[in-house]
Amino acid sequence: MSAAAESAAPAGSLLEVQDVQAYYGLAHVLQGVSLTVRPGELVALLGRNGAGKTTTVKSIMGLVSVRGGHIRCAGRDFVGLPTESVAQFGIGYVPEDRRMFPGLTVRENFRLAALGSRLPKAEQQAAQRRALDVFPLLEPHLDRDASRLSGGQQQMVAVGRALICGQKLLLVDEVTQGLAPNIASDMGRTLRRVADGGLGVLLVEQNSQMALELADRVYVLDQGVVVHSGDARELRADPTWMEQYLQL
């Protein structure tokens, strides 16, 4: 499906990004990006390096200057709001560099995420428990310095923190980067289960084959423009588009 074919947001959309124009200084990076994510859906955002994928998720989180368009979660437009306010819409963010806080334990990382979520105190403990239910392998490491864990364990912490804040939507940037193939596959399956549990997931991923296996729908960016989108199963059956848009 071409980008133009998806001009209207599907009924029941959780996240609606509409004609977003984003800038780094004077550089016009996103030039009219539109996409949607529904509850219980995993949507992959693909493209070459520098296509604008990370800028898209940063724009949603209020980390990049958006000078046009709309970004809505559950119908509420939050363009121009600070990042902490965006998170309070129930949006969790997993940055590509994990951002472990040196000297803080896994437990403290989760506690900080719960405090930042602005959830009622009665719900904060339950949110931390849900993160550990998703990543039970972290249980023995709760009192270890998270920055000293293995790469795979650090990524579990990063996704777990985002799940504590992300009661509605999860934005995940390059979650498998630097991970061994078996650990990357496990993380991918975990994100698929998270989506099946009712959250919306927007996944930026360089491993396009894995993303296509996980995703319900796919958007492809090229030079800040959505150039291709469609059902992941249909795109898997027609790999010719990958040669055009994803070859480095």
C-alpha positions in Angstrom: 0.0 0.0 0.0 1.3 3.5 -0.8 1.5 6.1 1.9 -1.3 8.0 0.3 -3.6 5.0 0.7 -3.7 5.5 4.5 -4.7 9.1 4.7 -7.4 8.6 7.3 -6.8 7.2 10.7 -8.3 3.8 11.2 -11.2 3.6 13.6 -10.1 2.8 17.1 -6.5 4.2 16.7 -4.6 4.7 19.9 -1.7 6.7 18.4 -2.3 9.1 15.4 0.6 10.9 13.9 -0.7 13.2 11.2 1.4 15.2 8.7 4.2 15.8 11.2 6.9 18.2 10.2 10.0 17.9 12.5 13.2 19.8 12.6 16.8 19.7 14.0 17.6 23.4 14.0 17.1 24.4 10.4 17.2 20.8 9.0 13.7 19.7 8.0 13.9 16.0 8.9 10.3 14.7 8.9 8.3 16.0 6.0 4.7 15.1 6.5 4.9 11.8 8.4 1.6 10.1 9.1 1.1 6.7 10.9 -1.3 5.0 13.3 -1.1 2.4 16.0 -4.2 0.6 17.4 -4.5 -1.0 20.9 -3.1 -4.6 20.8 -1.2 -3.9 17.6 2.6 -4.1 16.9 3.5 -1.6 14.1 7.1 -1.7 12.7 8.8 1.5 11.4 11.5 0.6 8.9 14.0 2.4 6.7 17.6 3.0 5.9 19.9 4.6 8.4 19.1 8.3 8.6 15.6 7.8 7.1 13.9 9.5 10.1 12.8 6.5 12.2 14.4 7.6 15.5 13.3 11.2 14.8 9.7 10.0 14.5 9.6 8.4 17.9 11.5 11.3 19.5 8.9 13.7 17.9 6.2 11.7 19.6 8.0 11.9 22.9 8.5 15.7 22.6 12.2 15.4 22.2 12.4 17.0 18.8 10.9 20.3 17.5 7.6 19.6 15.7 6.5 22.7 13.7 3.5 21.2 12.0 1.0 18.4 12.1 -0.7 16.6 15.0 0.3 13.8 17.4 -2.6 12.3 19.3 -2.9 9.6 21.9 -6.4 8.4 22.7 -7.7 11.4 20.9 -5.7 14.1 22.8 -3.2 16.2 20.8 0.1 16.8 22.7 2.4 18.5 20.2 4.4 21.0 22.1 4.1 19.4 25.5 7.3 18.5 27.5 8.4 14.9 27.5 7.3 14.3 31.1 3.7 15.3 30.1 3.8 13.1 27.1 4.7 10.1 29.3 1.8 10.8 31.5 -0.5 10.0 28.6 0.6 6.4 29.3 3.4 6.3 26.7 6.6 4.4 27.5 9.8 5.0 25.6 12.8 2.7 25.1 15.7 4.7 23.6 18.2 3.0 21.4 21.1 3.5 23.9 19.2 2.0 26.9 20.3 4.8 29.3 21.0 2.9 32.4 21.6 5.2 35.4 25.1 4.3 36.8 24.9 3.3 40.5 21.2 2.6 40.5 19.9 -0.9 41.0 17.3 -2.6 38.8 14.8 -2.0 41.6 15.7 1.7 41.8 15.3 2.0 38.0 11.8 0.6 38.3 10.9 2.7 41.3 12.0 5.9 39.4 10.0 4.9 36.4 6.9 4.4 38.7 7.4 7.8 40.3 7.8 9.5 36.9 4.6 7.8 35.6 2.6 9.9 38.0 0.5 6.8 38.7 -1.4 6.8 42.0 0.7 5.4 44.7 -1.6 2.4 45.0 -0.9 1.5 41.3 2.9 2.1 41.3 3.8 -1.2 43.0 1.4 -3.1 40.7 3.1 -1.5 37.6 6.5 -2.6 38.8 5.2 -6.1 39.4 3.8 -6.3 35.9 7.3 -5.4 34.5 8.8 -8.2 36.5 6.1 -10.6 35.3 7.2 -9.8 31.7 10.9 -10.2 32.6 11.1 -12.7 35.4 14.8 -13.3 34.7 15.4 -9.9 36.4 14.1 -11.1 39.7 17.5 -12.3 41.0 19.2 -9.1 39.9 16.9 -6.5 41.5 19.6 -5.2 43.9 22.4 -5.2 41.3 23.7 -2.0 39.6 21.8 -2.1 36.4 24.6 -0.5 34.4 26.8 -3.5 35.2 24.4 -6.1 33.8 24.8 -7.8 30.5 23.5 -6.1 27.4 20.5 -8.4 27.2 19.7 -7.8 30.9 20.1 -4.0 30.5 17.6 -4.1 27.6 15.1 -6.0 29.8 15.5 -3.2 32.4 15.0 -0.5 29.7 11.8 -2.2 28.3 10.6 -2.9 31.9 10.9 0.8 32.8 9.0 1.7 29.7 6.3 -0.8 30.5 5.8 0.8 33.9 5.1 4.2 32.3 3.5 2.8 29.2 0.1 1.8 30.3 -1.3 2.4 26.7 1.6 2.6 24.3 5.2 1.5 24.0 7.7 3.2 21.6 10.7 1.0 21.1 13.9 2.1 19.3 16.3 -0.6 18.1 15.6 -3.0 20.9 17.8 -5.8 19.4 20.8 -3.7 18.6 24.0 -5.3 19.9 22.2 -8.4 21.2 23.1 -12.0 20.4 20.6 -13.5 17.9 18.9 -15.8 20.4 18.4 -12.9 22.9 17.2 -10.6 20.2 14.6 -13.2 19.2 13.5 -13.6 22.8 13.0 -9.8 23.1 11.1 -9.7 19.9 8.7 -12.4 21.1 8.3 -10.6 24.4 7.2 -7.4 22.5 4.8 -9.5 20.5 3.2 -10.8 23.7 3.0 -7.3 25.1 1.0 -6.2 22.1 -1.2 -9.3 22.3 -1.9 -8.3 25.8 -3.5 -5.0 24.7 -0.8 -2.4 24.4 0.0 -0.6 21.2 3.7 -1.0 20.2 5.6 1.1 17.7 8.9 -0.7 16.9 11.8 0.9 15.1 14.0 -2.0 14.0 17.0 -2.4 11.7 16.4 -6.2 11.5 13.7 -5.9 8.9 13.1 -9.7 8.6 12.4 -10.0 12.3 10.3 -6.9 12.4 8.1 -8.3 9.5 7.6 -11.5 11.4 6.5 -9.7 14.6 4.5 -6.8 13.1 0.8 -6.5 12.2 1.5 -3.5 9.9 4.6 -1.8 8.6 5.6 1.8 7.6 8.7 2.5 5.6 10.5 5.8 5.8 12.9 7.3 3.3 14.4 10.8 3.7 11.7 11.8 6.2 8.7 10.6 4.1 6.5 7.5 4.5 7.1 5.8 1.1 5.5 2.5 1.7 3.0 1.0 4.2 0.9 -2.1 4.5 0.0 -5.4 6.2 3.1 -7.2 7.3 1.9 -10.5 5.9 1.4 -9.0 2.5 4.8 -7.3 2.5 6.5 -10.6 3.6 5.0 -12.2 0.5 6.4 -9.5 -1.8 10.0 -8.8 -0.8 10.8 -6.7 -3.9 9.9 -3.5 -2.0 12.7 -4.2 0.5 15.3 -4.0 -2.3 14.0 -0.5 -3.2 13.6 1.0 0.3 15.8 -1.0 2.7 19.1 -1.8 1.0 21.9 0.2 2.5 
